[in-house]
């Protein structure tokens, strides 16, 4: 099955969840990562239960923030 | 060395001044050549915290910027934000939330009205801070 991961078309196993993909892709600092599936932002609680489908488009983004103090 | 075009510096400055009294933020994309990094595009993002002491980048705008960088063949080089009332140096919160030791963290201080100060920093995994020299070209 093919899906686009961070702009790259890749072969991934049937039944792969977002949580497994984060591990398989060796996503760094996974605790900070935000995931979009077909441009929709996923809740972290959904990572374990969301199964990737053929043609899905997944992006990994990192929270970026800070402060003055 | 990080190279930033004069017009991109001015874009950042204008965006951050327009955002006052709140912090403003954005991303920088470009290319890397050995030790040198060249900013090719700045992305002016919304601080969804709308705060003078905190910033969080709008995730939707962040996604759009990442896609635009990819389309243009740019690499993500880092981000910028303003400190309206404090110096150009990473705060404890900035350091805590810095996850990428390879990113450039640009901070524009606007604490002196007629003397904006832009500096770039690297923050390693142990939260040690080093200055990355910037040249405005």
N, CA and C atoms of all chains as a GROMACS GRO file, in nm:
protein
  618
    1UNK      N    1   0.084  -0.118   0.000
    1UNK     CA    2   0.000   0.000   0.000
    1UNK      C    3   0.089   0.125   0.000
    2UNK      N    4   0.048   0.223  -0.079
    2UNK     CA    5   0.127   0.346  -0.090
    2UNK      C    6   0.061   0.461  -0.012
    3UNK      N    7   0.144   0.539   0.054
    3UNK     CA    8   0.097   0.661   0.120
    3UNK      C    9   0.208   0.764   0.109
    4UNK      N   10   0.170   0.889   0.122
    4UNK     CA   11   0.271   0.997   0.114
    4UNK      C   12   0.306   1.041   0.255
    5UNK      N   13   0.432   1.022   0.291
    5UNK     CA   14   0.478   1.055   0.426
    5UNK      C   15   0.576   1.171   0.414
    6UNK      N   16   0.538   1.284   0.471
    6UNK     CA   17   0.622   1.405   0.466
    6UNK      C   18   0.668   1.433   0.323
    7UNK      N   19   0.576   1.421   0.230
    7UNK     CA   20   0.604   1.456   0.092
    7UNK      C   21   0.666   1.346   0.008
    8UNK      N   22   0.691   1.230   0.070
    8UNK     CA   23   0.756   1.121  -0.003
    8UNK      C   24   0.659   1.004  -0.015
    9UNK      N   25   0.641   0.956  -0.137
    9UNK     CA   26   0.552   0.843  -0.159
    9UNK      C   27   0.621   0.714  -0.115
   10UNK      N   28   0.561   0.644  -0.020
   10UNK     CA   29   0.627   0.527   0.037
   10UNK      C   30   0.533   0.408   0.042
   11UNK      N   31   0.595   0.293   0.042
   11UNK     CA   32   0.522   0.169   0.061
   11UNK      C   33   0.512   0.143   0.211
   12UNK      N   34   0.392   0.125   0.261
   12UNK     CA   35   0.378   0.091   0.403
   12UNK      C   36   0.287  -0.029   0.418
   13UNK      N   37   0.303  -0.096   0.529
   13UNK     CA   38   0.227  -0.221   0.552
   13UNK      C   39   0.081  -0.191   0.580
   14UNK      N   40  -0.005  -0.282   0.532
   14UNK     CA   41  -0.148  -0.272   0.564
   14UNK      C   42  -0.164  -0.272   0.716
   15UNK      N   43  -0.257  -0.194   0.764
   15UNK     CA   44  -0.286  -0.194   0.907
   15UNK      C   45  -0.195  -0.104   0.990
   16UNK      N   46  -0.103  -0.032   0.924
   16UNK     CA   47  -0.012   0.057   0.998
   16UNK      C   48  -0.092   0.173   1.059
   17UNK      N   49  -0.072   0.191   1.188
   17UNK     CA   50  -0.136   0.305   1.254
   17UNK      C   51  -0.040   0.424   1.252
   18UNK      N   52  -0.094   0.539   1.287
   18UNK     CA   53  -0.009   0.659   1.297
   18UNK      C   54   0.099   0.636   1.403
   19UNK      N   55   0.060   0.577   1.516
   19UNK     CA   56   0.158   0.553   1.623
   19UNK      C   57   0.272   0.464   1.573
   20UNK      N   58   0.238   0.361   1.497
   20UNK     CA   59   0.341   0.270   1.446
   20UNK      C   60   0.428   0.343   1.342
   21UNK      N   61   0.363   0.425   1.261
   21UNK     CA   62   0.437   0.500   1.159
   21UNK      C   63   0.542   0.592   1.224
   22UNK      N   64   0.503   0.654   1.336
   22UNK     CA   65   0.597   0.743   1.406
   22UNK      C   66   0.720   0.665   1.448
   23UNK      N   67   0.698   0.542   1.492
   23UNK     CA   68   0.812   0.456   1.532
   23UNK      C   69   0.890   0.413   1.407
   24UNK      N   70   0.817   0.364   1.307
   24UNK     CA   71   0.883   0.312   1.186
   24UNK      C   72   0.966   0.421   1.116
   25UNK      N   73   0.914   0.543   1.118
   25UNK     CA   74   0.983   0.654   1.050
   25UNK      C   75   1.091   0.716   1.137
   26UNK      N   76   1.106   0.661   1.258
   26UNK     CA   77   1.206   0.712   1.353
   26UNK      C   78   1.191   0.863   1.372
   27UNK      N   79   1.067   0.905   1.392
   27UNK     CA   80   1.040   1.047   1.412
   27UNK      C   81   1.106   1.092   1.542
   28UNK      N   82   1.190   1.195   1.529
   28UNK     CA   83   1.262   1.244   1.648
   28UNK      C   84   1.169   1.325   1.736
   29UNK      N   85   1.198   1.322   1.864
   29UNK     CA   86   1.121   1.400   1.962
   29UNK      C   87   0.970   1.381   1.942
   30UNK      N   88   0.930   1.255   1.941
   30UNK     CA   89   0.792   1.221   1.908
   30UNK      C   90   0.691   1.287   2.002
   31UNK      N   91   0.736   1.321   2.123
   31UNK     CA   92   0.642   1.382   2.217
   31UNK      C   93   0.599   1.522   2.172
   32UNK      N   94   0.679   1.585   2.084
   32UNK     CA   95   0.645   1.719   2.037
   32UNK      C   96   0.573   1.717   1.903
   33UNK      N   97   0.553   1.598   1.848
   33UNK     CA   98   0.508   1.594   1.709
   33UNK      C   99   0.355   1.609   1.698
   34UNK      N  100   0.318   1.682   1.596
   34UNK     CA  101   0.177   1.695   1.558
   34UNK      C  102   0.164   1.627   1.423
   35UNK      N  103   0.053   1.559   1.403
   35UNK     CA  104   0.037   1.484   1.278
   35UNK      C  105  -0.085   1.535   1.204
   36UNK      N  106  -0.066   1.553   1.072
   36UNK     CA  107  -0.184   1.581   0.989
   36UNK      C  108  -0.206   1.461   0.896
   37UNK      N  109  -0.332   1.429   0.882
   37UNK     CA  110  -0.372   1.322   0.791
   37UNK      C  111  -0.463   1.387   0.688
   38UNK      N  112  -0.416   1.391   0.565
   38UNK     CA  113  -0.491   1.457   0.457
   38UNK      C  114  -0.530   1.600   0.498
   39UNK      N  115  -0.434   1.668   0.557
   39UNK     CA  116  -0.445   1.809   0.600
   39UNK      C  117  -0.533   1.831   0.723
   40UNK      N  118  -0.586   1.725   0.782
   40UNK     CA  119  -0.659   1.740   0.908
   40UNK      C  120  -0.565   1.708   1.024
   41UNK      N  121  -0.570   1.791   1.127
   41UNK     CA  122  -0.485   1.768   1.244
   41UNK      C  123  -0.547   1.658   1.331
   42UNK      N  124  -0.463   1.562   1.368
   42UNK     CA  125  -0.511   1.450   1.450
   42UNK      C  126  -0.484   1.477   1.597
   43UNK      N  127  -0.579   1.437   1.683
   43UNK     CA  128  -0.552   1.439   1.827
   43UNK      C  129  -0.452   1.329   1.858
   44UNK      N  130  -0.367   1.355   1.957
   44UNK     CA  131  -0.269   1.254   1.996
   44UNK      C  132  -0.336   1.122   2.035
   45UNK      N  133  -0.455   1.135   2.095
   45UNK     CA  134  -0.527   1.014   2.139
   45UNK      C  135  -0.564   0.926   2.020
   46UNK      N  136  -0.567   0.983   1.903
   46UNK     CA  137  -0.609   0.907   1.784
   46UNK      C  138  -0.492   0.836   1.716
   47UNK      N  139  -0.370   0.862   1.762
   47UNK     CA  140  -0.253   0.804   1.694
   47UNK      C  141  -0.256   0.651   1.694
   48UNK      N  142  -0.300   0.594   1.808
   48UNK     CA  143  -0.299   0.447   1.822
   48UNK      C  144  -0.409   0.382   1.739
   49UNK      N  145  -0.515   0.455   1.715
   49UNK     CA  146  -0.633   0.391   1.654
   49UNK      C  147  -0.652   0.428   1.506
   50UNK      N  148  -0.578   0.528   1.460
   50UNK     CA  149  -0.596   0.570   1.321
   50UNK      C  150  -0.510   0.485   1.229
   51UNK      N  151  -0.576   0.410   1.142
   51UNK     CA  152  -0.507   0.322   1.049
   51UNK      C  153  -0.492   0.395   0.915
   52UNK      N  154  -0.372   0.390   0.862
   52UNK     CA  155  -0.343   0.459   0.736
   52UNK      C  156  -0.402   0.382   0.619
   53UNK      N  157  -0.458   0.459   0.526
   53UNK     CA  158  -0.520   0.396   0.409
   53UNK      C  159  -0.441   0.432   0.283
   54UNK      N  160  -0.466   0.355   0.180
   54UNK     CA  161  -0.402   0.378   0.050
   54UNK      C  162  -0.421   0.525   0.008
   55UNK      N  163  -0.312   0.589  -0.030
   55UNK     CA  164  -0.321   0.725  -0.083
   55UNK      C  165  -0.324   0.834   0.022
   56UNK      N  166  -0.321   0.795   0.150
   56UNK     CA  167  -0.323   0.898   0.255
   56UNK      C  168  -0.198   0.985   0.248
   57UNK      N  169  -0.214   1.107   0.297
   57UNK     CA  170  -0.104   1.203   0.299
   57UNK      C  171  -0.079   1.243   0.444
   58UNK      N  172   0.038   1.208   0.494
   58UNK     CA  173   0.069   1.231   0.636
   58UNK      C  174   0.186   1.328   0.648
   59UNK      N  175   0.171   1.422   0.736
   59UNK     CA  176   0.279   1.516   0.764
   59UNK      C  177   0.309   1.515   0.914
   60UNK      N  178   0.436   1.533   0.947
   60UNK     CA  179   0.477   1.549   1.086
   60UNK      C  180   0.520   1.693   1.107
   61UNK      N  181   0.461   1.756   1.205
   61UNK     CA  182   0.498   1.894   1.238
   61UNK      C  183   0.537   1.899   1.385
   62UNK      N  184   0.620   1.994   1.417
   62UNK     CA  185   0.659   2.011   1.557
   62UNK      C  186   0.599   2.138   1.614
   63UNK      N  187   0.551   2.126   1.735
   63UNK     CA  188   0.504   2.246   1.804
   63UNK      C  189   0.620   2.344   1.810
   64UNK      N  190   0.593   2.468   1.775
   64UNK     CA  191   0.696   2.571   1.787
   64UNK      C  192   0.640   2.684   1.870
   65UNK      N  193   0.706   2.706   1.980
   65UNK     CA  194   0.661   2.812   2.068
   65UNK      C  195   0.771   2.850   2.164
   66UNK      N  196   0.743   2.950   2.243
   66UNK     CA  197   0.841   2.995   2.342
   66UNK      C  198   0.784   3.111   2.418
   67UNK      N  199   0.873   3.183   2.482
   67UNK     CA  200   0.827   3.295   2.562
   67UNK      C  201   0.941   3.387   2.597
   68UNK      N  202   0.907   3.490   2.669
   68UNK     CA  203   1.007   3.593   2.700
   68UNK      C  204   1.083   3.562   2.828
   69UNK      N  205   1.034   3.466   2.909
   69UNK     CA  206   1.098   3.446   3.039
   69UNK      C  207   1.139   3.300   3.060
   70UNK      N  208   2.772   3.027   0.941
   70UNK     CA  209   2.716   3.160   0.912
   70UNK      C  210   2.578   3.146   0.849
   71UNK      N  211   2.488   3.231   0.894
   71UNK     CA  212   2.353   3.236   0.836
   71UNK      C  213   2.342   3.366   0.757
   72UNK      N  214   2.306   3.353   0.631
   72UNK     CA  215   2.293   3.470   0.544
   72UNK      C  216   2.145   3.502   0.524
   73UNK      N  217   2.112   3.627   0.551
   73UNK     CA  218   1.974   3.673   0.542
   73UNK      C  219   1.970   3.796   0.453
   74UNK      N  220   1.884   3.792   0.352
   74UNK     CA  221   1.876   3.908   0.261
   74UNK      C  222   1.816   4.027   0.335
   75UNK      N  223   1.862   4.146   0.296
   75UNK     CA  224   1.814   4.269   0.359
   75UNK      C  225   1.661   4.277   0.354
   76UNK      N  226   1.603   4.242   0.238
   76UNK     CA  227   1.457   4.255   0.226
   76UNK      C  228   1.385   4.153   0.317
   77UNK      N  229   1.448   4.039   0.339
   77UNK     CA  230   1.388   3.941   0.430
   77UNK      C  231   1.401   3.986   0.576
   78UNK      N  232   1.514   4.049   0.607
   78UNK     CA  233   1.529   4.106   0.741
   78UNK      C  234   1.420   4.210   0.765
   79UNK      N  235   1.398   4.293   0.664
   79UNK     CA  236   1.298   4.399   0.679
   79UNK      C  237   1.156   4.341   0.691
   80UNK      N  238   1.131   4.230   0.621
   80UNK     CA  239   1.001   4.163   0.634
   80UNK      C  240   0.980   4.117   0.778
   81UNK      N  241   1.084   4.055   0.833
   81UNK     CA  242   1.075   4.008   0.971
   81UNK      C  243   1.052   4.125   1.066
   82UNK      N  244   1.130   4.230   1.045
   82UNK     CA  245   1.120   4.348   1.132
   82UNK      C  246   0.980   4.409   1.126
   83UNK      N  247   0.929   4.424   1.004
   83UNK     CA  248   0.796   4.485   0.987
   83UNK      C  249   0.689   4.397   1.051
   84UNK      N  250   0.698   4.266   1.029
   84UNK     CA  251   0.600   4.173   1.086
   84UNK      C  252   0.601   4.182   1.239
   85UNK      N  253   0.720   4.189   1.295
   85UNK     CA  254   0.730   4.191   1.442
   85UNK      C  255   0.685   4.325   1.498
   86UNK      N  256   0.712   4.434   1.426
   86UNK     CA  257   0.665   4.565   1.472
   86UNK      C  258   0.513   4.572   1.464
   87UNK      N  259   0.458   4.518   1.355
   87UNK     CA  260   0.312   4.518   1.340
   87UNK      C  261   0.243   4.437   1.449
   88UNK      N  262   0.315   4.336   1.498
   88UNK     CA  263   0.257   4.248   1.600
   88UNK      C  264   0.259   4.304   1.740
   89UNK      N  265   0.332   4.414   1.759
   89UNK     CA  266   0.342   4.471   1.894
   89UNK      C  267   0.204   4.509   1.949
   90UNK      N  268   0.179   4.497   2.076
   90UNK     CA  269   0.276   4.469   2.182
   90UNK      C  270   0.305   4.320   2.201
   91UNK      N  271   0.248   4.236   2.114
   91UNK     CA  272   0.265   4.091   2.132
   91UNK      C  273   0.389   4.039   2.062
   92UNK      N  274   0.428   3.922   2.099
   92UNK     CA  275   0.536   3.853   2.029
   92UNK      C  276   0.486   3.812   1.891
   93UNK      N  277   0.576   3.811   1.794
   93UNK     CA  278   0.544   3.764   1.660
   93UNK      C  279   0.640   3.651   1.625
   94UNK      N  280   0.605   3.577   1.520
   94UNK     CA  281   0.685   3.457   1.492
   94UNK      C  282   0.678   3.420   1.344
   95UNK      N  283   0.763   3.329   1.304
   95UNK     CA  284   0.762   3.282   1.168
   95UNK      C  285   0.869   3.177   1.145
   96UNK      N  286   0.880   3.135   1.023
   96UNK     CA  287   0.976   3.030   0.986
   96UNK      C  288   1.070   3.083   0.878
   97UNK      N  289   1.186   3.020   0.867
   97UNK     CA  290   1.278   3.053   0.759
   97UNK      C  291   1.314   2.925   0.683
   98UNK      N  292   1.317   2.938   0.551
   98UNK     CA  293   1.354   2.825   0.467
   98UNK      C  294   1.464   2.869   0.372
   99UNK      N  295   1.543   2.775   0.327
   99UNK     CA  296   1.650   2.811   0.235
   99UNK      C  297   1.736   2.693   0.199
  100UNK      N  298   1.865   2.722   0.184
  100UNK     CA  299   1.955   2.615   0.142
  100UNK      C  300   2.080   2.614   0.229
  101UNK      N  301   2.141   2.496   0.235
  101UNK     CA  302   2.262   2.479   0.313
  101UNK      C  303   2.376   2.445   0.219
  102UNK      N  304   2.489   2.510   0.241
  102UNK     CA  305   2.611   2.477   0.166
  102UNK      C  306   2.723   2.465   0.267
  103UNK      N  307   2.758   2.343   0.299
  103UNK     CA  308   2.859   2.314   0.402
  103UNK      C  309   2.820   2.387   0.531
  104UNK      N  310   2.906   2.476   0.580
  104UNK     CA  311   2.878   2.543   0.708
  104UNK      C  312   2.785   2.663   0.692
  105UNK      N  313   2.761   2.704   0.567
  105UNK     CA  314   2.680   2.824   0.545
  105UNK      C  315   2.536   2.790   0.516
  106UNK      N  316   2.446   2.877   0.562
  106UNK     CA  317   2.305   2.859   0.536
  106UNK      C  318   2.250   2.990   0.480
  107UNK      N  319   2.171   2.978   0.376
  107UNK     CA  320   2.120   3.095   0.306
  107UNK      C  321   1.967   3.096   0.315
  108UNK      N  322   1.914   3.198   0.378
  108UNK     CA  323   1.768   3.209   0.388
  108UNK      C  324   1.715   3.255   0.253
  109UNK      N  325   1.624   3.177   0.197
  109UNK     CA  326   1.566   3.213   0.067
  109UNK      C  327   1.424   3.266   0.081
  110UNK      N  328   1.360   3.231   0.193
  110UNK     CA  329   1.222   3.278   0.210
  110UNK      C  330   1.189   3.282   0.358
  111UNK      N  331   1.120   3.389   0.397
  111UNK     CA  332   1.071   3.395   0.534
  111UNK      C  333   0.919   3.380   0.530
  112UNK      N  334   0.868   3.313   0.629
  112UNK     CA  335   0.725   3.286   0.638
  112UNK      C  336   0.673   3.355   0.764
  113UNK      N  337   0.582   3.448   0.744
  113UNK     CA  338   0.529   3.528   0.854
  113UNK      C  339   0.406   3.457   0.909
  114UNK      N  340   0.418   3.405   1.029
  114UNK     CA  341   0.309   3.324   1.085
  114UNK      C  342   0.238   3.399   1.197
  115UNK      N  343   0.121   3.350   1.230
  115UNK     CA  344   0.041   3.409   1.337
  115UNK      C  345   0.081   3.348   1.471
  116UNK      N  346   0.100   3.436   1.570
  116UNK     CA  347   0.119   3.389   1.707
  116UNK      C  348  -0.019   3.364   1.765
  117UNK      N  349  -0.059   3.238   1.773
  117UNK     CA  350  -0.196   3.208   1.818
  117UNK      C  351  -0.214   3.236   1.967
  118UNK      N  352  -0.104   3.254   2.040
  118UNK     CA  353  -0.115   3.293   2.182
  118UNK      C  354  -0.155   3.440   2.196
  119UNK      N  355  -0.128   3.519   2.092
  119UNK     CA  356  -0.156   3.663   2.097
  119UNK      C  357  -0.114   3.721   2.231
  120UNK      N  358   0.012   3.699   2.265
  120UNK     CA  359   0.063   3.736   2.397
  120UNK      C  360   0.192   3.815   2.382
  121UNK      N  361   0.218   3.903   2.479
  121UNK     CA  362   0.345   3.978   2.476
  121UNK      C  363   0.457   3.899   2.540
  122UNK      N  364   0.424   3.783   2.599
  122UNK     CA  365   0.526   3.703   2.668
  122UNK      C  366   0.539   3.560   2.616
  123UNK      N  367   0.451   3.520   2.526
  123UNK     CA  368   0.456   3.383   2.474
  123UNK      C  369   0.423   3.382   2.325
  124UNK      N  370   0.470   3.277   2.259
  124UNK     CA  371   0.422   3.257   2.123
  124UNK      C  372   0.405   3.108   2.095
  125UNK      N  373   0.307   3.080   2.011
  125UNK     CA  374   0.288   2.947   1.952
  125UNK      C  375   0.252   2.970   1.807
  126UNK      N  376   0.322   2.903   1.719
  126UNK     CA  377   0.293   2.922   1.577
  126UNK      C  378   0.162   2.855   1.539
  127UNK      N  379   0.089   2.921   1.450
  127UNK     CA  380  -0.036   2.863   1.400
  127UNK      C  381  -0.002   2.735   1.322
  128UNK      N  382  -0.050   2.620   1.369
  128UNK     CA  383  -0.010   2.493   1.304
  128UNK      C  384  -0.052   2.484   1.157
  129UNK      N  385  -0.167   2.544   1.124
  129UNK     CA  386  -0.211   2.537   0.983
  129UNK      C  387  -0.117   2.618   0.894
  130UNK      N  388  -0.077   2.734   0.943
  130UNK     CA  389   0.017   2.816   0.865
  130UNK      C  390   0.154   2.747   0.858
  131UNK      N  391   0.187   2.680   0.966
  131UNK     CA  392   0.315   2.606   0.970
  131UNK      C  393   0.313   2.496   0.864
  132UNK      N  394   0.202   2.426   0.855
  132UNK     CA  395   0.189   2.319   0.754
  132UNK      C  396   0.201   2.377   0.613
  133UNK      N  397   0.133   2.489   0.591
  133UNK     CA  398   0.139   2.552   0.458
  133UNK      C  399   0.283   2.594   0.426
  134UNK      N  400   0.354   2.645   0.525
  134UNK     CA  401   0.492   2.688   0.502
  134UNK      C  402   0.582   2.569   0.469
  135UNK      N  403   0.564   2.460   0.542
  135UNK     CA  404   0.645   2.340   0.517
  135UNK      C  405   0.621   2.290   0.374
  136UNK      N  406   0.496   2.292   0.332
  136UNK     CA  407   0.465   2.247   0.196
  136UNK      C  408   0.526   2.341   0.093
  137UNK      N  409   0.520   2.470   0.122
  137UNK     CA  410   0.577   2.568   0.027
  137UNK      C  411   0.728   2.549   0.016
  138UNK      N  412   0.793   2.524   0.130
  138UNK     CA  413   0.938   2.500   0.127
  138UNK      C  414   0.968   2.379   0.039
  139UNK      N  415   0.890   2.275   0.057
  139UNK     CA  416   0.912   2.152  -0.021
  139UNK      C  417   0.894   2.180  -0.169
  140UNK      N  418   0.786   2.253  -0.202
  140UNK     CA  419   0.757   2.286  -0.342
  140UNK      C  420   0.873   2.362  -0.405
  141UNK      N  421   0.932   2.452  -0.325
  141UNK     CA  422   1.040   2.537  -0.378
  141UNK      C  423   1.179   2.476  -0.362
  142UNK      N  424   1.184   2.359  -0.302
  142UNK     CA  425   1.314   2.294  -0.284
  142UNK      C  426   1.397   2.355  -0.172
  143UNK      N  427   1.331   2.422  -0.078
  143UNK     CA  428   1.402   2.481   0.035
  143UNK      C  429   1.403   2.384   0.153
  144UNK      N  430   1.507   2.396   0.233
  144UNK     CA  431   1.512   2.320   0.358
  144UNK      C  432   1.464   2.409   0.472
  145UNK      N  433   1.397   2.350   0.571
  145UNK     CA  434   1.364   2.430   0.689
  145UNK      C  435   1.494   2.467   0.762
  146UNK      N  436   1.517   2.597   0.780
  146UNK     CA  437   1.642   2.641   0.846
  146UNK      C  438   1.619   2.682   0.990
  147UNK      N  439   1.494   2.702   1.028
  147UNK     CA  440   1.469   2.741   1.166
  147UNK      C  441   1.349   2.832   1.177
  148UNK      N  442   1.345   2.907   1.284
  148UNK     CA  443   1.232   2.995   1.305
  148UNK      C  444   1.277   3.126   1.367
  149UNK      N  445   1.185   3.220   1.374
  149UNK     CA  446   1.215   3.346   1.441
  149UNK      C  447   1.097   3.385   1.529
  150UNK      N  448   1.128   3.461   1.632
  150UNK     CA  449   1.022   3.527   1.708
  150UNK      C  450   1.077   3.653   1.770
  151UNK      N  451   0.986   3.737   1.812
  151UNK     CA  452   1.028   3.865   1.870
  151UNK      C  453   1.019   3.860   2.021
  152UNK      N  454   1.102   3.942   2.083
  152UNK     CA  455   1.093   3.972   2.226
  152UNK      C  456   1.062   4.121   2.237
  153UNK      N  457   0.935   4.156   2.254
  153UNK     CA  458   0.901   4.300   2.255
  153UNK      C  459   0.967   4.377   2.369
  154UNK      N  460   0.988   4.312   2.480
  154UNK     CA  461   1.034   4.387   2.598
  154UNK      C  462   1.155   4.323   2.665
  155UNK      N  463   1.224   4.237   2.596
  155UNK     CA  464   1.340   4.171   2.657
  155UNK      C  465   1.449   4.152   2.552
  156UNK      N  466   1.570   4.121   2.597
  156UNK     CA  467   1.682   4.115   2.502
  156UNK      C  468   1.672   3.997   2.404
  157UNK      N  469   1.760   4.002   2.306
  157UNK     CA  470   1.769   3.895   2.207
  157UNK      C  471   1.853   3.781   2.263
  158UNK      N  472   1.788   3.698   2.340
  158UNK     CA  473   1.854   3.578   2.393
  158UNK      C  474   1.743   3.478   2.428
  159UNK      N  475   1.771   3.348   2.413
  159UNK     CA  476   1.666   3.250   2.440
  159UNK      C  477   1.627   3.251   2.587
  160UNK      N  478   1.499   3.261   2.612
  160UNK     CA  479   1.448   3.255   2.748
  160UNK      C  480   1.449   3.109   2.795
  161UNK      N  481   1.421   3.091   2.921
  161UNK     CA  482   1.412   2.953   2.973
  161UNK      C  483   1.304   2.875   2.898
  162UNK      N  484   1.193   2.944   2.868
  162UNK     CA  485   1.085   2.877   2.795
  162UNK      C  486   1.128   2.846   2.652
  163UNK      N  487   1.199   2.939   2.590
  163UNK     CA  488   1.251   2.914   2.455
  163UNK      C  489   1.338   2.789   2.454
  164UNK      N  490   1.424   2.779   2.555
  164UNK     CA  491   1.518   2.666   2.560
  164UNK      C  492   1.442   2.536   2.584
  165UNK      N  493   1.347   2.543   2.675
  165UNK     CA  494   1.271   2.422   2.708
  165UNK      C  495   1.196   2.369   2.586
  166UNK      N  496   1.147   2.460   2.503
  166UNK     CA  497   1.065   2.420   2.389
  166UNK      C  498   1.145   2.403   2.260
  167UNK      N  499   1.277   2.419   2.269
  167UNK     CA  500   1.362   2.400   2.151
  167UNK      C  501   1.395   2.251   2.140
  168UNK      N  502   1.350   2.189   2.036
  168UNK     CA  503   1.365   2.043   2.023
  168UNK      C  504   1.470   2.006   1.918
  169UNK      N  505   1.509   2.102   1.837
  169UNK     CA  506   1.591   2.068   1.720
  169UNK      C  507   1.728   2.136   1.731
  170UNK      N  508   1.830   2.056   1.757
  170UNK     CA  509   1.964   2.114   1.778
  170UNK      C  510   2.025   2.167   1.648
  171UNK      N  511   1.965   2.130   1.534
  171UNK     CA  512   2.020   2.177   1.406
  171UNK      C  513   1.951   2.305   1.358
  172UNK      N  514   1.843   2.343   1.424
  172UNK     CA  515   1.766   2.460   1.380
  172UNK      C  516   1.831   2.590   1.427
  173UNK      N  517   1.809   2.694   1.350
  173UNK     CA  518   1.847   2.828   1.391
  173UNK      C  519   1.727   2.892   1.460
  174UNK      N  520   1.750   2.943   1.579
  174UNK     CA  521   1.644   3.011   1.652
  174UNK      C  522   1.677   3.160   1.651
  175UNK      N  523   1.604   3.233   1.567
  175UNK     CA  524   1.629   3.377   1.556
  175UNK      C  525   1.539   3.452   1.654
  176UNK      N  526   1.598   3.546   1.724
  176UNK     CA  527   1.520   3.627   1.817
  176UNK      C  528   1.545   3.774   1.786
  177UNK      N  529   1.436   3.845   1.763
  177UNK     CA  530   1.444   3.989   1.734
  177UNK      C  531   1.398   4.064   1.858
  178UNK      N  532   1.490   4.135   1.920
  178UNK     CA  533   1.452   4.217   2.036
  178UNK      C  534   1.408   4.354   1.989
  179UNK      N  535   1.291   4.395   2.039
  179UNK     CA  536   1.240   4.529   2.007
  179UNK      C  537   1.231   4.613   2.134
  180UNK      N  538   1.309   4.574   2.234
  180UNK     CA  539   1.298   4.645   2.362
  180UNK      C  540   1.345   4.790   2.354
  181UNK      N  541   1.439   4.817   2.262
  181UNK     CA  542   1.479   4.956   2.239
  181UNK      C  543   1.415   4.999   2.108
  182UNK      N  544   1.332   5.099   2.116
  182UNK     CA  545   1.245   5.134   2.003
  182UNK      C  546   1.320   5.153   1.871
  183UNK      N  547   1.433   5.221   1.875
  183UNK     CA  548   1.504   5.250   1.750
  183UNK      C  549   1.628   5.164   1.731
  184UNK      N  550   1.634   5.056   1.805
  184UNK     CA  551   1.752   4.970   1.795
  184UNK      C  552   1.713   4.822   1.800
  185UNK      N  553   1.646   4.775   1.692
  185UNK     CA  554   1.611   4.633   1.691
  185UNK      C  555   1.737   4.547   1.686
  186UNK      N  556   1.736   4.437   1.758
  186UNK     CA  557   1.855   4.350   1.761
  186UNK      C  558   1.812   4.208   1.724
  187UNK      N  559   1.868   4.162   1.612
  187UNK     CA  560   1.837   4.026   1.566
  187UNK      C  561   1.961   3.938   1.585
  188UNK      N  562   1.940   3.827   1.655
  188UNK     CA  563   2.048   3.730   1.671
  188UNK      C  564   1.994   3.591   1.643
  189UNK      N  565   2.086   3.502   1.606
  189UNK     CA  566   2.047   3.362   1.582
  189UNK      C  567   2.120   3.273   1.681
  190UNK      N  568   2.051   3.171   1.725
  190UNK     CA  569   2.108   3.080   1.824
  190UNK      C  570   2.086   2.935   1.782
  191UNK      N  571   2.173   2.851   1.832
  191UNK     CA  572   2.151   2.707   1.828
  191UNK      C  573   2.132   2.662   1.973
  192UNK      N  574   2.046   2.564   1.993
  192UNK     CA  575   2.020   2.514   2.128
  192UNK      C  576   2.033   2.363   2.122
  193UNK      N  577   2.131   2.309   2.193
  193UNK     CA  578   2.154   2.165   2.182
  193UNK      C  579   2.063   2.086   2.277
  194UNK      N  580   2.079   1.955   2.273
  194UNK     CA  581   1.988   1.869   2.351
  194UNK      C  582   2.001   1.892   2.501
  195UNK      N  583   2.119   1.939   2.543
  195UNK     CA  584   2.137   1.969   2.686
  195UNK      C  585   2.097   2.113   2.717
  196UNK      N  586   2.041   2.180   2.617
  196UNK     CA  587   1.993   2.318   2.632
  196UNK      C  588   2.106   2.420   2.644
  197UNK      N  589   2.224   2.381   2.594
  197UNK     CA  590   2.333   2.478   2.583
  197UNK      C  591   2.308   2.566   2.462
  198UNK      N  592   2.333   2.693   2.479
  198UNK     CA  593   2.305   2.790   2.373
  198UNK      C  594   2.434   2.841   2.312
  199UNK      N  595   2.439   2.843   2.179
  199UNK     CA  596   2.551   2.906   2.111
  199UNK      C  597   2.496   3.006   2.009
  200UNK      N  598   2.572   3.110   1.985
  200UNK     CA  599   2.531   3.210   1.886
  200UNK      C  600   2.573   3.166   1.748
  201UNK      N  601   2.481   3.174   1.653
  201UNK     CA  602   2.512   3.149   1.512
  201UNK      C  603   2.524   3.286   1.445
  202UNK      N  604   2.640   3.318   1.390
  202UNK     CA  605   2.654   3.452   1.329
  202UNK      C  606   2.557   3.471   1.212
  203UNK      N  607   2.501   3.591   1.205
  203UNK     CA  608   2.412   3.626   1.092
  203UNK      C  609   2.480   3.737   1.012
  204UNK      N  610   2.472   3.724   0.880
  204UNK     CA  611   2.514   3.835   0.796
  204UNK      C  612   2.394   3.876   0.711
  205UNK      N  613   2.360   4.002   0.719
  205UNK     CA  614   2.251   4.054   0.637
  205UNK      C  615   2.310   4.104   0.505
  206UNK      N  616   2.261   4.047   0.395
  206UNK     CA  617   2.325   4.074   0.265
  206UNK      C  618   2.230   4.146   0.170
   0.00000   0.00000   0.00000
